[in-house]
Amino acid sequence: MARFLGVGDTIGPYRITRQLGAGGMGVVYEAVEEGLGRRVALKVLAVQLAEEPEFRQRFLREATVLARSDSPHIIQVYSHGEQDGVLYLATQFVSGGDLAARVAREGVPSVDTALDLAAQVASALADAHAVGVVHRDVKPHNVLLRAGQDQVHAYLCDFGIARDDESALTHSGVVAGTYAYLAPERFRGEPATPASDVYALGCLLWFLLTGRPPYDGGPVQLATQHELAPVPQLPGAPAQLNAFLARAMAKDPAARHPSAAAAAAHLRAVRAAGGFPAGGAGGPAYRPAPSTFEVPQVASYPSPLPAPTPVVPDEPPRRGWLVATLVALAVLVGVGGGLAWSLLRDGDRGEPTASGSTASEGPGTGESGSRAAGPVAVADVDGDGLDDTVLLDDGADETVVLLSDDRTSSGFGQEQTWAGTAWGDALVVRGDYTGDGRADVAAVRPSRVRVAVSTGGSFDPATRWARLALPEEFKVVSGDFDADGRDDLALARDVDEGVRVDVALSDGERFAKPVRWARVPGARVADLRLGAGDADGDGDVDLVGVVPADGGGIEVGVLRSEGDRFAADEEWFRADWSLRDTRPVVGDVDGDGDADVVALRAVDGGIEVVTLLAADGGLAESGRPQVVDLRLDRTRSVGADTDGDGRMDLVLVDRDTAEARRLVRRGKAFTEDGRVEVDAEVDERGSILVAAGR
């Protein structure tokens, strides 16, 4: 039936108006839903697919799940069904065409646009994985683009449509589209997983940047290259961009980003870091030029030649399927079995990199690093796209890092010592002061600032970055106040008429002399709770302060950055709360790119968590407050995106038990998502958590 449907025919409630395309999986039509007049894309699957019980069951389950999805980057599923033994799927009609056709017609996009598109696809995958759906066939043909918009908007389609046996070599047209983006473990016959979708995402980004898949050739060559060839890198590209490719396309699934959400966060971080070659970022959305980057040549594989029957030594079980397949194919097409075996053996010595070294160190040990996108100072110390937790252990006099790892049940990974000092009486704040995408720490004293730069695995010995002349009582907060990709320092101190705020701008190697950016009349440092975040989404980080309100209660104010000064204080929120019993945490709670505030309040029974979302120039309470069974005066808190989903989480450390808890926001409420005991002596004199401000 799929083969003979034509214009005017109906299937279910849909009347076909034209055929859009056809392939081995079926036929896609443009159709109109009778009664509603809604235009849809109608995919009628090939008859043989409906006869496969496993495919049929998965298709129906995943179509049902995705029909309930509200992801902005997943094609909307209107309905699905069966008629005369044929499965069909009706989805949102997207008039902009697919990504493969757009690149073929107009060339590769600018680097900024490529990263935006890849991040949108990653977000779609994250939403799908969250409900248990794996895509299986991420490739340019399955990314649709909305037409007629200034900003590109991608939709991922064809979830669950791809067969599990993509290795069927007889399907011409399926091979090129699937093998070019297929993870190595899939060639070994392993099932599709979120990690294999992340690998395909890396291949998709390569296509967006270069106009072609990462590896070329027929089935044998592609299988071998995906399994053994070095992950391709782009000469002249920033280290952060190549680091993303290296991680997303790692041969070992465990070495890839721990989730699609983490990959999306990493992509946003790379885009925010910039540093792309001239003609890339900021250019038109789709340029006719082949690519911004010089595309390296992938190692070639010999053309088919007559060969003797190969003799293959024993292989470890994990490569058995691949070895058998490649050897059989080598005999069929005449590729020497000796070559295939030598390549497989070379692969056992470690995954080669573009420089010829092995990748046994894993991600994050080289020049990874990525500028964390978002409205607050960077907290990702190892550059893997997940914010981490930095602790000061005064007892052992060391700085400890609790890495984030969403592969663990607690969300926390290894606890590591990164510096042999806890910085004494300095005020220690975090931020990406060098602009390499990794969070460093700054130890601020009245007379000087010393910065310990992150290497990705430790903090370098601290060096002096600035001389200061501050009183003994002052406050400091980090943020990229001039939007140059490097975090700066805002320093608040008392003056006769109130509080003066100076800013010391970073040039990546030192801080400039602090310059006055604002005065807050009537305020005192002792009564000021200071934070920083991009309150209006313009790229400049703004200053957020909580002070006692006239007449009682508290007032949350924002001083918006103008690049070289802060504008006058604006009231953002007011409440009848005690300043002493309120602790603000600034961050992007809802993932919209604007800074919000979470207020932690001391109440009977514990800590009340109140979410204040930015809206219409102010803050408004969102959802119902939650109560955590901790005492505010015995708890240290920090906001960080620990799972890479683009939304701020909370890390709370109980000073009585040295137990760290992670709270994530689901729906409209923060809920505990894991806890772990911290092997550090809790500092009785101050915070053991390094935040953006002190």
C-alpha positions in Angstrom: 0.0 0.0 0.0 2.8 2.4 0.8 4.1 2.1 -2.7 0.8 2.9 -4.5 -0.7 5.7 -2.4 -1.1 8.9 -4.4 -2.5 12.5 -4.3 -6.1 12.5 -3.0 -5.8 9.1 -1.2 -6.5 9.0 2.5 -5.0 7.1 5.4 -6.6 7.5 8.7 -7.9 11.1 8.9 -5.3 12.4 6.5 -5.7 13.3 2.8 -2.5 13.2 0.8 -1.7 16.4 -1.2 1.8 15.5 -2.5 4.8 13.2 -2.1 7.8 14.7 -0.3 10.2 11.8 -0.5 10.8 8.1 -0.4 13.4 5.6 0.8 13.9 2.1 2.2 11.9 2.9 5.3 8.8 4.2 3.5 7.3 7.2 1.9 6.7 10.7 3.3 3.8 12.8 2.1 2.4 16.2 2.7 -1.2 15.7 3.9 -4.1 17.6 5.3 -6.0 16.5 8.4 -9.7 16.3 7.5 -11.9 18.4 9.7 -9.1 20.6 11.1 -7.4 21.5 7.8 -4.0 21.1 9.5 -1.1 20.5 7.2 1.0 17.5 8.4 4.0 15.4 7.3 2.7 11.9 6.9 5.2 9.0 7.0 3.8 5.7 5.7 6.2 3.0 6.6 7.2 0.1 4.4 5.0 -3.0 4.7 7.9 -5.2 5.7 8.6 -3.1 8.7 5.1 -3.5 10.1 5.6 -7.3 9.9 8.6 -7.1 12.2 7.2 -7.5 15.8 10.1 -5.9 17.6 10.2 -2.9 15.3 6.4 -2.6 15.4 6.3 -2.7 19.2 9.1 -0.1 19.6 7.6 2.2 17.0 4.2 2.3 18.7 5.7 2.7 22.1 8.0 5.5 21.2 5.4 7.3 19.0 3.1 7.3 22.0 5.8 8.7 24.3 6.9 11.4 21.9 3.3 12.5 21.2 3.3 13.7 24.8 6.7 15.5 24.5 6.7 19.3 24.7 10.4 19.6 23.7 10.9 22.7 21.5 13.4 20.8 19.3 11.5 17.5 18.8 9.1 17.3 15.9 5.6 17.3 17.3 3.8 14.0 16.8 0.1 14.5 16.2 -1.0 10.9 15.8 0.0 7.4 14.7 -1.9 4.3 13.7 -2.4 1.4 11.3 -4.5 1.0 8.2 -4.6 -2.2 6.1 -1.5 -3.5 7.8 0.5 -0.4 7.2 1.9 1.8 10.0 1.7 5.6 9.6 2.9 8.6 11.6 1.5 12.1 11.3 3.8 14.9 12.5 4.3 18.6 12.5 5.0 19.9 9.0 8.3 21.9 8.8 8.6 23.9 5.6 12.3 24.7 5.8 13.6 21.4 4.6 16.3 19.2 6.2 19.8 20.1 7.2 21.5 18.0 4.5 19.6 19.7 1.7 20.3 23.1 3.2 24.0 22.6 3.4 24.1 21.1 -0.1 22.3 24.1 -1.5 23.8 27.0 0.5 27.0 25.7 2.1 28.0 25.2 5.7 26.7 27.6 8.3 28.7 30.0 10.3 30.5 28.4 13.3 28.1 30.1 15.7 25.1 28.8 13.8 26.6 25.3 13.6 27.1 25.2 17.3 23.6 26.5 17.9 22.1 23.8 15.7 24.1 21.1 17.3 23.2 22.3 20.8 19.5 22.3 19.8 19.8 18.7 18.5 21.6 17.8 21.8 18.7 19.3 23.8 16.2 17.3 21.7 18.2 14.1 22.5 18.3 15.0 26.2 14.5 15.4 26.3 14.0 12.1 24.4 16.5 10.2 26.6 14.8 11.5 29.7 11.6 9.6 28.7 13.5 6.5 27.7 13.7 7.0 23.9 16.9 6.6 21.9 17.0 8.1 18.5 19.3 5.5 16.7 19.7 7.5 13.5 20.9 11.1 14.1 22.0 12.5 10.8 21.5 15.7 8.7 18.5 14.2 6.9 16.7 13.8 10.2 17.2 17.4 11.3 14.5 19.8 9.9 14.8 23.6 9.9 12.1 26.1 10.5 11.8 28.5 7.5 11.5 32.3 7.5 13.1 33.0 10.9 16.1 35.2 11.7 17.3 32.7 14.3 17.8 29.1 13.1 15.5 26.6 14.8 16.1 22.8 14.4 13.7 19.9 14.9 14.9 16.3 15.3 12.6 13.9 13.6 12.2 10.1 12.8 12.6 8.9 16.4 12.3 5.1 16.6 12.0 4.8 12.8 15.6 3.6 12.2 16.0 -0.2 12.1 18.1 -1.9 14.7 19.9 -3.8 11.9 21.5 -0.8 10.1 24.2 -3.2 9.1 22.0 -4.6 6.3 24.5 -3.8 3.5 22.0 -4.5 0.7 20.0 -1.3 1.4 21.7 1.2 -0.9 21.0 4.7 0.4 20.6 3.5 3.9 24.4 2.7 4.2 25.7 6.2 3.5 23.1 7.9 5.6 23.6 5.5 8.6 27.1 4.3 8.6 28.6 7.7 8.3 27.1 8.7 11.7 27.2 5.3 13.4 29.0 4.7 16.7 31.8 2.1 16.8 29.9 -0.1 19.2 27.0 -0.3 16.9 29.2 -1.9 14.3 30.0 -4.6 16.9 26.3 -5.4 17.1 25.7 -3.6 20.5 22.3 -2.0 21.0 21.7 1.7 20.5 22.1 3.8 23.7 22.1 7.5 24.6 25.9 7.3 24.2 25.6 6.2 20.6 23.3 9.1 20.0 26.0 11.4 21.5 28.6 10.0 19.1 26.3 10.7 16.1 25.8 14.2 17.5 29.6 14.7 17.3 29.6 13.4 13.7 26.7 15.8 12.9 28.7 18.8 14.2 31.6 17.8 12.0 29.3 17.8 9.0 28.0 21.2 10.0 31.5 22.6 10.2 33.0 20.9 7.1 30.1 20.0 4.8 30.9 16.3 4.9 30.8 13.3 7.4 33.9 12.7 9.5 34.9 9.5 7.6 34.6 8.6 4.0 34.4 5.3 2.1 32.2 2.2 1.7 30.9 0.0 4.4 34.3 -1.7 5.2 36.2 1.5 5.3 33.6 3.3 7.3 33.4 0.5 9.9 37.1 0.4 10.2 37.5 4.1 10.6 34.8 4.6 13.1 36.4 1.8 15.1 40.0 2.7 14.8 40.8 6.0 13.1 41.8 9.0 15.2 38.9 11.3 16.1 39.3 14.1 13.4 40.3 17.5 14.6 40.1 20.9 12.9 43.4 22.7 12.3 43.1 26.4 13.4 40.0 25.8 15.5 39.9 26.7 19.2 41.0 24.0 21.6 37.5 24.0 23.1 35.9 23.1 19.8 38.3 20.2 19.1 37.9 19.0 22.7 34.1 18.7 22.2 34.7 16.6 19.0 37.2 14.4 20.8 34.9 13.7 23.6 31.6 13.3 21.8 33.2 11.0 19.2 35.4 9.0 21.6 35.6 5.3 20.6 34.7 4.2 24.2 31.1 5.1 25.1 32.1 5.7 28.7 34.6 8.4 27.6 31.9 10.5 25.9 29.7 13.1 27.5 27.8 11.5 30.3 24.5 12.7 28.8 23.1 14.6 25.9 22.3 17.4 28.3 26.0 17.6 29.2 26.9 17.7 25.5 24.4 20.5 25.0 26.0 22.5 27.8 29.4 21.9 26.4 28.3 23.1 23.0 26.9 26.3 24.5 30.1 26.8 26.3 32.2 26.4 23.2 30.0 29.0 21.4 30.3 31.4 24.2 34.1 31.1 24.3 34.4 32.2 20.7 37.8 32.5 19.1 36.8 31.2 15.7 38.7 32.0 12.5 37.8 35.2 10.7 34.7 34.8 8.5 33.2 32.2 10.9 31.3 33.5 13.8 29.1 36.5 13.0 28.8 35.7 9.3 25.6 34.9 7.6 23.7 31.9 8.8 24.6 29.8 5.7 27.6 30.7 3.6 28.3 29.4 0.2 32.0 28.9 1.1 32.9 25.2 1.7 34.0 25.7 5.4 35.6 28.2 7.8 38.2 25.6 8.7 40.8 23.7 6.7 39.5 20.1 6.7 42.2 17.5 7.4 42.5 14.5 5.3 41.5 11.3 7.0 43.8 8.4 6.6 42.9 6.6 3.4 42.3 2.9 3.0 43.4 0.9 0.0 41.1 0.2 -2.9 39.9 -3.4 -3.4 42.8 -5.6 -4.6 43.0 -9.3 -5.0 44.1 -10.9 -1.8 44.8 -14.3 -0.4 42.4 -15.9 2.1 43.1 -14.1 5.3 44.3 -15.9 8.4 43.0 -14.1 11.5 44.6 -14.7 14.9 42.4 -14.9 18.0 40.8 -11.7 19.1 39.3 -10.6 22.4 35.5 -11.3 22.5 34.5 -7.7 22.3 35.9 -7.4 18.8 34.6 -10.8 17.6 31.6 -9.5 15.6 33.5 -6.7 14.0 36.5 -9.0 13.0 34.2 -11.6 11.5 32.3 -9.0 9.5 35.4 -7.1 8.3 37.2 -10.3 7.3 34.1 -11.6 5.4 33.7 -8.2 3.7 37.5 -8.1 2.9 37.2 -11.4 1.1 34.2 -10.3 -0.8 35.6 -6.9 -2.0 39.3 -8.0 -2.1 40.7 -6.0 0.8 43.7 -7.7 2.3 42.9 -9.4 5.6 46.4 -8.6 6.9 45.6 -4.9 6.8 42.4 -5.3 8.7 44.1 -7.4 11.4 47.0 -4.9 11.8 44.6 -2.1 12.2 42.6 -4.0 14.8 45.8 -4.8 16.7 46.9 -1.2 16.6 43.6 -0.2 18.1 44.3 -2.4 21.1 47.2 -0.2 22.1 45.0 2.7 22.9 42.9 5.1 20.9 45.1 7.3 18.7 44.7 11.0 18.7 45.4 13.5 15.9 48.9 14.1 17.3 49.6 10.4 17.2 49.5 9.9 21.0 47.1 7.6 22.7 43.9 8.8 24.4 44.2 6.6 27.4 44.1 9.6 29.6 40.5 10.2 28.8 38.7 13.5 28.4 39.6 16.5 30.3 43.4 15.8 30.6 44.5 17.8 27.7 43.5 21.2 26.4 39.8 20.7 26.9 38.2 23.5 28.7 35.1 25.3 27.6 33.6 28.7 28.3 30.4 27.9 30.3 27.5 29.5 28.7 24.9 31.1 31.0 24.3 34.0 33.3 26.8 33.3 36.1 30.5 32.8 36.8 31.9 29.5 35.6 32.1 26.6 38.1 33.3 23.8 35.7 36.9 23.2 36.9 37.7 20.3 34.5 36.0 21.5 31.3 33.6 18.6 30.9 30.5 20.7 30.7 29.3 20.0 34.2 29.8 22.4 37.1 31.8 21.1 40.0 31.9 21.8 43.7 35.1 23.4 45.2 35.6 23.0 48.9 38.1 24.6 51.3 39.4 22.1 53.9 41.0 24.3 56.7 41.8 21.2 58.8 44.0 19.6 56.1 44.9 23.0 54.6 43.9 22.0 51.1 41.5 22.8 48.3 39.3 19.9 47.4 37.2 19.4 44.3 34.0 17.3 44.3 33.6 16.5 40.6 30.1 16.2 39.1 29.2 13.0 37.3 25.6 12.2 36.4 26.5 8.6 35.8 26.5 8.1 39.5 23.4 7.7 41.6 24.3 10.8 43.7 25.4 13.0 40.8 28.8 13.4 42.5 31.9 11.8 41.2 35.4 11.7 42.6 36.7 13.9 45.4 40.2 15.1 44.5 42.8 17.4 46.1 43.5 20.2 43.7 45.7 22.5 45.8 47.8 22.2 48.9 46.3 25.2 50.6 43.0 26.5 51.9 44.1 30.1 51.4 44.0 31.1 55.1 41.9 34.2 55.7 41.5 35.2 52.0 38.0 35.5 50.5 38.1 32.8 47.8 35.8 33.0 44.8 35.6 31.0 41.6 35.5 32.2 38.0 37.0 31.6 34.5 39.6 34.4 34.7 41.7 33.2 31.8 38.8 32.6 29.4 39.7 28.9 28.7 36.4 27.6 29.9 37.6 26.1 33.2 36.9 27.6 36.6 39.9 29.0 38.4 40.0 30.3 42.0 40.9 33.8 43.2 42.1 34.4 46.7 41.3 38.0 47.5 42.9 39.9 50.4 42.7 43.7 51.2 46.2 44.2 49.6 46.2 41.8 46.7 44.5 39.1 44.5 46.2 35.8 43.8 44.8 33.4 41.2 45.2 29.7 40.9 44.5 28.7 37.3 42.8 25.3 36.6 44.8 22.9 34.4 41.8 20.6 34.1 43.2 18.2 36.8 44.5 20.6 39.5 45.0 24.2 40.3 48.4 25.7 39.4 50.3 27.5 42.2 48.7 30.9 42.7 50.3 34.0 41.2 49.6 37.6 42.0 47.1 39.2 39.5 46.5 42.6 41.1 47.5 44.9 44.0 44.5 46.2 46.0 44.0 48.9 48.6 40.8 47.7 50.4 39.7 48.0 54.0 39.5 44.9 56.2 35.8 44.6 55.6 34.8 44.1 52.0 33.0 41.8 49.7 33.8 40.3 46.3 31.9 38.6 43.5 33.0 37.2 40.1 31.3 37.8 36.8 31.9 38.6 33.2 30.9 42.2 33.6 32.2 43.4 30.2 31.2 40.3 28.2 34.7 39.6 26.8 34.6 35.9 27.8 36.7 36.3 31.0 35.3 36.7 34.5 36.2 39.8 36.4 36.0 40.9 40.0 33.5 43.3 41.6 34.7 44.6 45.0 32.3 46.3 47.4 33.5 48.5 50.4 32.0 51.1 52.6 32.4 54.8 51.9 30.8 57.8 53.6 27.7 57.9 51.4 27.1 54.1 51.2 28.7 51.2 49.4 31.2 51.8 46.5 31.6 49.0 44.0 34.8 48.8 42.0 35.5 46.4 39.1 38.8 44.8 38.2 38.7 43.6 34.6 40.6 40.5 33.6 42.8 40.4 30.5 43.4 36.6 30.9 46.7 37.1 32.7 46.0 39.7 35.4 43.4 42.1 36.7 43.4 45.8 35.7 43.4 48.4 38.5 40.0 48.5 40.0 37.8 51.3 38.7 34.6 52.6 40.3 31.5 51.3 38.6 28.7 52.1 41.1 27.6 53.6 44.4 24.8 52.2 46.5 23.6 55.1 48.7 22.6 54.2 52.2 23.8 50.6 52.1 26.5 49.1 54.3 28.8 46.1 53.4 27.9 44.3 56.6 24.2 44.2 55.5 24.8 43.4 51.9 24.3 40.0 50.3 26.1 40.2 46.9 25.7 38.0 43.8 26.0 38.3 40.1 24.1 37.1 37.0 23.0 38.3 33.6 19.6 39.6 34.6 18.5 40.7 31.1 20.2 38.3 28.8 22.4 40.9 27.1 25.6 39.0 27.7 26.9 41.4 30.4 26.8 40.0 33.9 24.9 42.3 36.3 25.3 42.8 40.0 22.6 41.5 42.3 22.3 42.7 45.9 20.1 41.9 48.8 19.7 44.7 51.5 17.4 45.6 54.3 14.3 47.3 52.9 13.0 50.6 54.2 10.3 49.9 56.6 11.4 46.3 57.2 11.9 43.1 55.2 14.4 42.7 52.4 14.9 44.2 48.9 16.6 42.5 46.0 18.1 45.0 43.7 20.0 44.7 40.4 22.7 47.0 39.0 22.7 46.3 35.3 26.1 46.3 33.6 26.6 48.8 30.7 30.1 47.4 29.9 32.1 50.0 31.7 29.8 50.9 34.6 26.7 49.7 36.5 23.4 51.5 36.0 21.5 52.8 38.9 20.1 50.3 41.4 16.7 48.9 40.3 14.3 47.2 42.8 13.8 43.6 41.6 11.9 42.1 44.5 10.7 42.9 48.0 9.5 40.6 50.7 8.8 40.7 54.4 11.7 38.4 55.3 14.5 38.7 57.7 17.9 39.5 56.1 19.7 37.5 58.8 17.6 34.4 58.0 17.7 34.7 54.2 20.5 33.6 51.9 20.2 34.3 48.1 21.7 32.1 45.4 21.9 33.6 41.9 21.6 31.4 38.8 19.6 30.4 35.8 16.9 28.2 37.4 14.6 27.7 34.3 17.2 27.6 31.6 16.0 30.7 29.7 19.4 32.4 29.8 18.4 35.0 32.4 19.5 35.0 36.0 17.0 34.1 38.6 17.3 33.9 42.4 16.7 31.1 44.9 16.2 32.3 48.4 17.1 29.9 51.2 15.2 30.9 54.4 15.5 29.6 57.9 12.1 28.3 59.0 10.8 26.0 61.7 11.7 22.5 60.6 14.6 23.4 58.3 15.5 25.5 55.2 12.7 26.8 53.0 13.7 26.9 49.3 11.9 29.7 47.5 12.3 30.1 43.7 12.2 33.6 42.3 12.1 33.6 38.5 13.0 36.7 36.4 9.9 38.0 34.6 8.7 41.4 33.2 11.7 43.3 34.7 11.3 41.8 38.2 11.3 38.6 40.2 8.2 36.5 40.9 7.8 33.5 43.2 7.4 30.2 41.2 6.0 27.0 42.5 5.5 25.9 46.1 8.5 26.4 48.5 10.1 23.2 49.7 11.6 22.6 53.1 14.9 20.8 53.5 15.7 19.2 56.9 18.8 21.2 57.5 19.6 24.2 59.7 20.5 27.3 57.6 23.2 28.4 60.1 24.8 25.0 59.9 24.6 24.7 56.1 26.8 26.0 53.3 25.2 26.4 49.9 26.2 27.0 46.3 24.4 27.1 43.0 25.9 25.2 40.0 24.7 23.4 36.9 25.9 20.0 38.1 24.1 17.9 35.5 24.7 20.0 32.4 21.0 20.6 31.6 21.4 24.4 31.5 19.6 24.9 34.8 21.0 25.8 38.2 21.1 23.1 40.8 21.8 23.5 44.5 24.6 21.9 46.5 24.1 22.0 50.2 26.8 20.8 52.7 25.8 20.0 56.3 28.5 21.4 58.6 27.5 18.9 61.3 27.8 15.8 59.1 30.1 16.9 56.2 27.4 15.5 53.9 26.8 17.1 50.5 23.3 17.0 49.0 22.4 17.9 45.4 19.0 19.4 44.8 17.7 19.7 41.2 14.6 21.4 40.0 12.0 19.2 38.5 8.8 20.8 37.3 8.4 23.8 39.7 10.1 22.3 42.7 13.6 21.5 43.9 14.0 17.9 45.0 17.0 16.1 46.5 18.7 14.0 43.8 21.6 12.5 45.7 24.0 12.9 48.5 27.5 11.9 49.4 29.8 12.2 52.4 32.6 14.7 52.0 36.0 13.7 53.2 36.9 17.1 54.5 37.0 18.9 57.8 34.2 21.4 57.8 35.3 25.0 58.3 33.7 26.4 61.5 34.8 29.9 60.6 33.2 30.3 57.2 32.0 28.7 54.1 33.7 25.6 52.9 32.1 26.0 49.5 33.7 28.3 46.9 31.0 30.3 45.1 31.0 33.2 42.8 30.9 35.6 45.7 32.0 36.1 49.3 
